[in-house]
Each structure stands twice: as structure tokens, then as C-alpha cells.
Amino acid sequence: MPQGLGFVLLKEIVMTGVLPSQDLKTMIKEGVIDAKPQIISEQIQPASLDLRLGSRAYRVRASFLTGENQTVSDRLAEFQMHEIDLHQGAVLEKGCVYVVPLMEQLDLPAGTQAVTNAKSSTGRLDLLTRTITDYSTEFDRIAAGYRGPLYAEICPRSFSVLVRPGMRLNQIRFRAGQAILTDAELDTLHKTERLVSGDAVIGDGLGFSVDLQPDGTDLVGFRAKPHTGVIDLDRKAYYDPADFWEEIRTNSGQIILDPGAFYILVSQEAVHIPPAYAAEMAPYLAMVGEFRVHYAGFFDPGFGHHAAGGTGSRGVLEVRCHEAPFVLEHGQVVGRLVYERMRAEPDQLYGAGIASNYQGQGLKLSKHFKPLPSTIAAT
């Protein structure tokens, strides 16, 4: 077992929390996180590490978990259809499932666990990306003490995408113990830090609602078109939104979600993540309707916060409707942010001197599309 993280695990009450960027650098140096090729500085975020696609992809018949007694390699032998070389770029087709070995691997100490999530740009393309490991019964959850490889399961749901080795579609966050804020602690923090604009809805996290009455425009979101071209994930500010998205406009404060359709909407509240905290988006309640808000992406320390040059940032909502059409109304609570303490404040904040695409955002598509007019993006 690696010894370098002993400082994280001693004095658990003091040291419990999400591991910050400086701890990630120590983990890399000491081999707790290893990779070939070597990890680059651009992968290190304030409270997470970007993971990179390897050189091969495997088209599989179905999504799977390994279970407690099998490896991913075991299951690939069972479900693999064909192998794809990514070196020259390869298209992952809409509606198909792929497994891609990642460049990174782990040798976690007994007291450190990990959780993974899709990056924001990945979620905004409706590109379902989950991490699987050997001997696992859950997606995106990596047990303390895990030693072994990491794999990305990728299923493009709205657009076919062109990928290459080294692309970063998901990210990993490490925790020593549990440091989720209780509702009482969250209420206290909101009173001192003003975590969201407007009234705070607190209950198993900080609730946020959908904005269907933006100031100065009737444009409230976008719906993915069903038949489009391929998106090269290396291209930034390149594609015309009109080729891939239909505008959703309303003056009534409500829209009807179509079953199976994918939407980009925006929260009514502007969110702040103080430097000593991190957050993760989670579903609100299954009982609120026949839809779900996709919870791609972590919220890093400094997101929307004045210490990192922010003045509050809206949360972009990736929404998919299920079996029946559903009326979504302005101000309806659709998700929640779960806040956690950092083990220490990171040595870099989101949006402060690092490449952060979504600081100060309003309604915004992924970075692959040409920017929206500033009057829309700021609403």
C-alpha cells in the first residue's frame, strides 16, 4: 500500500474531506495515481483529476458491471463485438456502447475512496460516460484500497462523436472519509457565504430550479436535433448551434418535454462554491415528474465565487424526459447540490488562472459550439 498519503489519513477529524489539487500532485508523485503517458498539469483541477482515453475502444453488446468476482477484461471477453484503434481518430456512433481503457490507474490507500463523473462538456453533449473498475458493483464509485485499471463506458445518446487517445471526457474526485454538510451546516454556510441568489431551498442539499422566464429574451433552452453530423471533440467554438440544436422559446413560463428528447436548460439561481468547499449535482426526487436532470460534472471550489473572479454562475441543466410528455414550469425545483468540505483549500481555484470554460455562465452549450450572443449567455 502507498505510504505517501499517511498525512491525509492521520487525525481523521481534522483531515477528512475532498482532496485538493496539491494533494493530487502528491498522489501522482508517489504513485497512488499512475499513468502512461505521464499525467500532465492540465489534468489537475481544484478538486478533481481529468481522466484520459487510451488508444483502444471496444464496441460491446450492452452496458455491464463487473461484479465482485470478475474483471473488466473478463466481461469484455463475454460482451465484446469488435476492437477499434483510436490513434487516427474514430467515430463512436450514437446509440452504441463502448468501453475504453483509460491511461490512468490507481493504488488507493485503505482510507481514500474515489468518485467519478462526466465533465461538463461531456454532459452537455448527452454523451453518457461512466467509469467502471474490476470487481465493482457500481458505476462511478471506487472503493477505498482499490488497486487496478480504470475504464470509461461511453454511450453517445444524441450525437455521434469523433474521439482520439488522450481526450478527457470524465474526471475523478478523491475523498478521505465523509464530509458532506448536513442541512443545518448548509444553512449556516449559506447565511455567511450566500451560496445561491434568491431563497435557499435546503433539504438533503441545496435545491435549484429551472429558469423559464429569463430577462430580455424568450429563449429558454435548446433541444437536440435527432439527425445530425459527427462532433469532433477536439474542435472548440467550431460548430453552428443551429446544425445540432433546436431553440426552445416560450413566453408562458412553461415548456412541454417530449419523451426521449434531450434538453439544455439553465437554473434560475446563480451558484457560488466557496474555496473551502466542493459540490456535486444530484437528482432532486424521482417523484417530481417523468424526467431527470443529468448530473454530469463536479462543481469545483471557486465556481461562481468572488475569490476566483466570479459573480455567481448559473447551473446548466441537462434534462431528459422519460415515458410521457411532461410540463416543466418556471421555478420548479429540479435538482440539488450536495456540498462537501475540502480537506484543505486548493492551491488553485476554478476560473482563477486555469482554463475554466464555464465561469460566469448563463445558458450555454458545450465549448464545441460557436458562442451564443452575449445577451443570451448572460441571462
C-alpha positions in Angstrom: 0.0 0.0 0.0 1.3 3.5 -0.8 2.7 5.3 2.3 2.6 8.9 1.0 -1.0 9.6 1.9 -0.5 8.9 5.6 -0.7 12.6 6.3 -4.2 12.5 4.8 -5.4 9.7 7.0 -4.0 10.7 10.3 -6.1 12.8 12.7 -9.3 11.8 10.7 -11.5 14.5 12.2 -9.1 17.2 11.0 -8.1 15.7 7.7 -11.5 14.4 6.5 -12.7 15.9 3.2 -12.3 16.1 -0.5 -8.6 16.1 -1.5 -7.5 19.4 -3.1 -5.2 19.9 -6.1 -2.0 19.9 -4.0 -2.9 16.5 -2.6 -3.5 15.2 -6.1 0.0 16.3 -7.1 1.4 14.4 -4.1 -0.6 11.3 -5.1 0.8 11.4 -8.6 4.3 11.9 -7.4 4.0 8.9 -5.0 2.3 6.5 -7.5 -1.1 6.4 -5.9 -2.2 7.7 -9.2 -0.1 6.4 -12.1 -0.4 6.8 -15.9 1.2 6.1 -19.2 1.9 8.5 -20.7 2.7 10.6 -17.6 -0.1 12.9 -16.2 0.1 16.5 -17.4 -0.6 19.6 -15.3 -3.7 20.5 -17.4 -5.5 17.4 -16.0 -5.3 18.7 -12.4 -8.4 20.6 -11.4 -9.0 22.3 -8.0 -10.7 19.2 -6.5 -10.5 16.6 -9.3 -8.3 15.0 -11.9 -9.3 14.7 -15.6 -9.0 11.1 -16.9 -7.7 10.4 -20.5 -8.9 7.9 -23.1 -6.4 5.2 -24.0 -5.6 4.0 -27.6 -8.3 1.3 -28.0 -12.0 1.1 -27.7 -14.2 -1.9 -27.6 -17.7 -2.0 -29.0 -19.9 -4.1 -26.7 -23.3 -5.6 -26.9 -24.6 -4.0 -23.7 -23.5 -1.9 -20.7 -22.3 -4.0 -17.8 -20.8 -4.0 -14.3 -18.1 -6.5 -13.4 -19.5 -7.8 -10.2 -17.5 -8.7 -7.1 -15.6 -11.6 -8.7 -14.7 -10.5 -12.2 -12.5 -8.0 -14.0 -13.4 -5.8 -16.9 -11.3 -7.9 -19.1 -13.4 -11.0 -18.1 -16.6 -9.2 -19.1 -15.1 -7.8 -22.4 -14.4 -11.4 -23.4 -18.1 -12.0 -22.9 -19.6 -8.9 -24.5 -17.1 -7.5 -26.9 -18.2 -7.2 -30.6 -15.1 -5.6 -32.1 -12.0 -3.6 -31.2 -11.3 -0.1 -32.5 -7.9 1.7 -32.9 -8.3 5.3 -31.8 -4.8 6.6 -32.9 -6.1 8.2 -36.1 -9.4 9.1 -34.6 -12.6 7.0 -34.6 -16.3 7.7 -34.6 -18.3 6.4 -31.6 -21.8 6.1 -33.0 -25.0 7.3 -31.5 -26.9 4.6 -29.6 -23.9 2.2 -29.3 -22.0 1.3 -26.2 -18.2 1.3 -26.0 -15.6 0.5 -23.3 -12.3 2.4 -23.4 -9.3 1.6 -21.1 -8.1 4.9 -19.5 -4.5 5.9 -19.3 -4.7 6.3 -15.5 -4.7 3.6 -12.9 -5.0 3.6 -9.1 -3.3 2.2 -6.0 -5.5 3.7 -3.3 -4.8 3.7 0.4 -7.3 2.0 2.7 -8.8 5.3 3.9 -9.2 7.0 0.5 -12.1 6.4 -1.8 -12.9 8.0 -5.2 -16.0 9.0 -7.2 -16.0 9.9 -10.9 -18.3 11.9 -13.1 -18.6 13.2 -16.6 -17.0 16.5 -17.4 -19.4 19.4 -18.0 -18.8 19.5 -21.8 -19.4 15.7 -22.0 -22.7 16.0 -20.2 -23.8 18.9 -22.5 -23.4 16.6 -25.5 -25.6 13.9 -23.9 -22.5 11.7 -24.0 -23.2 9.2 -21.3 -19.7 8.5 -19.8 -19.3 6.3 -16.7 -16.3 4.7 -15.0 -16.1 1.0 -14.4 -13.4 -0.9 -12.5 -12.6 -4.5 -11.7 -14.7 -6.3 -9.0 -17.2 -3.4 -8.9 -21.0 -3.4 -8.3 -21.5 0.3 -9.0 -20.7 2.8 -11.8 -18.6 5.8 -10.9 -17.8 4.6 -7.3 -14.3 3.3 -6.5 -13.8 1.7 -3.1 -11.0 2.6 -0.7 -8.0 0.5 -1.3 -8.8 -0.2 -4.9 -5.7 -1.2 -6.9 -6.1 -1.6 -10.7 -7.0 -0.1 -14.0 -9.9 2.3 -14.9 -12.2 2.1 -17.9 -14.7 4.5 -19.4 -18.0 3.2 -20.6 -19.2 5.6 -23.3 -22.7 5.7 -24.9 -23.4 8.7 -27.3 -27.1 9.3 -26.9 -27.8 12.4 -29.1 -24.7 12.9 -31.3 -22.0 10.6 -32.8 -18.6 11.8 -31.8 -15.0 11.6 -33.1 -12.5 10.7 -30.3 -8.8 10.2 -30.1 -6.4 9.0 -27.4 -5.8 11.5 -24.6 -9.2 13.1 -24.8 -10.7 13.9 -21.3 -14.4 13.0 -21.0 -14.6 12.3 -17.3 -12.9 13.2 -14.0 -12.2 11.7 -10.7 -12.5 13.1 -7.2 -10.9 11.6 -4.1 -12.2 11.7 -0.5 -10.8 10.8 2.9 -13.7 9.9 5.0 -17.1 11.7 4.6 -17.5 15.4 4.8 -21.0 16.1 3.4 -22.6 19.1 5.0 -25.8 18.5 7.0 -28.8 20.7 6.2 -28.1 22.7 9.3 -24.5 23.2 8.3 -25.5 24.1 4.8 -28.0 26.7 6.1 -25.3 28.3 8.3 -22.9 28.4 5.3 -25.5 30.0 3.1 -26.1 32.7 5.7 -22.4 33.6 5.7 -21.5 33.0 2.1 -24.7 33.4 0.2 -24.4 30.2 -1.8 -27.3 30.9 -4.2 -29.1 34.0 -5.3 -32.7 34.2 -4.2 -34.2 32.0 -1.4 -32.3 28.9 -0.5 -34.2 25.6 -0.7 -32.4 23.3 1.7 -33.2 19.6 2.0 -30.6 16.9 1.5 -28.6 19.5 -0.3 -29.2 22.9 -1.8 -32.1 22.8 -4.3 -32.1 24.7 -7.5 -34.9 25.5 -10.0 -35.3 25.9 -13.7 -35.4 29.4 -15.4 -38.2 29.6 -18.0 -38.7 33.4 -17.7 -35.2 34.9 -18.5 -34.9 38.7 -18.7 -34.8 40.2 -22.1 -35.4 37.1 -24.2 -37.9 34.3 -24.8 -35.1 31.8 -25.5 -35.1 29.4 -22.5 -33.1 26.4 -23.8 -32.2 24.0 -26.6 -33.4 20.6 -27.8 -31.0 18.2 -29.5 -31.9 17.5 -33.2 -32.4 13.8 -33.9 -30.3 13.6 -37.1 -27.0 15.5 -37.2 -23.4 15.2 -38.3 -20.5 14.0 -36.2 -18.9 16.2 -33.5 -15.1 16.2 -33.3 -14.4 16.6 -29.6 -11.1 18.4 -30.3 -12.9 21.3 -32.0 -13.7 24.3 -29.9 -16.2 27.1 -30.8 -16.4 25.5 -34.2 -19.9 24.1 -34.8 -23.0 26.2 -35.6 -25.6 25.5 -32.9 -28.4 25.6 -35.5 -27.0 22.4 -37.1 -27.4 20.4 -33.9 -29.9 22.2 -31.7 -33.5 23.5 -31.9 -34.2 26.6 -29.9 -36.8 26.4 -27.2 -38.8 29.6 -26.8 -41.7 30.4 -24.5 -43.4 33.4 -23.0 -45.7 31.4 -20.8 -43.1 30.2 -18.2 -43.6 26.6 -19.1 -42.5 24.1 -21.7 -43.6 20.5 -22.5 -40.8 18.0 -22.6 -41.0 15.3 -25.3 -40.3 11.7 -24.3 -36.8 10.7 -25.3 -35.7 14.2 -26.1 -32.6 15.9 -24.6 -32.7 19.5 -23.5 -30.2 22.1 -22.3 -31.8 24.5 -19.8 -30.4 26.7 -17.1 -31.0 27.2 -13.4 -32.8 30.2 -12.1 -30.3 30.6 -9.3 -26.7 31.8 -9.6 -24.5 29.4 -7.7 -21.4 30.1 -5.5 -18.9 27.4 -4.3 -16.6 28.9 -1.6 -12.9 27.9 -1.8 -13.1 25.6 1.2 -15.9 23.5 -0.3 -16.8 21.4 -3.3 -20.2 20.3 -4.6 -21.8 17.7 -6.8 -25.0 17.8 -8.7 -27.6 15.2 -7.8 -31.2 14.4 -8.8 -33.9 16.0 -6.8 -36.7 13.4 -6.4 -37.9 10.8 -8.8 -41.5 11.7 -7.8 -41.4 15.2 -9.2 -42.1 14.1 -12.7 -41.3 11.9 -15.7 -37.8 13.4 -16.4 -34.4 13.6 -14.8 -31.7 16.2 -14.7 -28.4 14.6 -15.8 -25.9 15.2 -13.0 -22.7 15.4 -15.2 -19.9 17.4 -13.6 -18.5 18.3 -10.3 -18.6 21.9 -9.0 -15.1 22.9 -8.0 -14.0 25.3 -5.3 -14.3 28.8 -6.7 -17.1 28.2 -9.2 -19.1 31.4 -9.4 -17.2 32.7 -6.3 -15.8 36.3 -6.0 -12.4 34.9 -4.8 -12.0 33.4 -8.3 -13.4 36.4 -10.2 -17.0 35.1 -10.3 -20.2 36.9 -9.6 -22.3 33.8 -9.4 -22.7 31.2 -12.2 -25.9 29.5 -13.3 -26.1 25.8 -13.3 -26.7 24.4 -16.8 -29.3 21.6 -16.7 -29.1 18.6 -18.9 -32.6 17.2 -19.0 -34.1 14.1 -20.5 -37.8 13.2 -20.4 -38.8 9.6 -20.0 -42.1 7.8 -20.8 -44.7 10.6 -21.0 -44.7 14.2 -22.1 -44.2 16.4 -19.0 -44.9 20.1 -18.3 -41.9 21.8 -16.8 -42.7 25.2 -15.2 -40.6 28.2 -14.3 -39.2 28.0 -10.8 -39.8 24.3 -10.4 -37.1 22.6 -8.3 -35.4 20.1 -10.5 -32.1 19.2 -8.7 -29.8 19.8 -5.8 -26.2 20.5 -5.0 -24.6 18.4 -2.3 -21.8 20.3 -0.6 -18.7 18.8 1.0 -15.8 20.2 2.9 -12.4 20.2 1.3 -9.5 18.6 3.2 -7.8 22.0 2.6 -8.3 24.9 0.3 -6.9 24.0 -3.1 -3.8 25.9 -4.4 -5.8 26.8 -7.5 -9.5 27.8 -7.8 -11.9 27.2 -10.6 -11.7 30.2 -13.0 -8.6 31.7 -11.4 -5.7 31.4 -13.7 -6.7 28.0 -15.1 -8.7 27.1 -18.3 -12.2 27.1 -16.9 -14.8 27.2 -19.7 -17.9 27.9 -17.6 -17.1 30.5 -15.0 -19.8 33.2 -15.0 -22.0 31.2 -17.4 -25.7 31.6 -18.1 -27.5 29.4 -20.7 -24.5 27.9 -22.5 -23.9 25.0 -24.9 -20.7 22.9 -24.7 -17.4 24.5 -25.7 -17.6 22.8 -29.1 -20.2 25.3 -30.4 -19.9 28.8 -31.5 -20.8 31.2 -28.6 -24.3 32.4 -28.2 -25.0 36.1 -28.4 -23.8 37.7 -25.2 -27.3 38.9 -24.3 -28.4 35.3 -24.2 -25.4 33.8 -22.5 -25.6 36.2 -19.6 -29.3 35.7 -18.8 
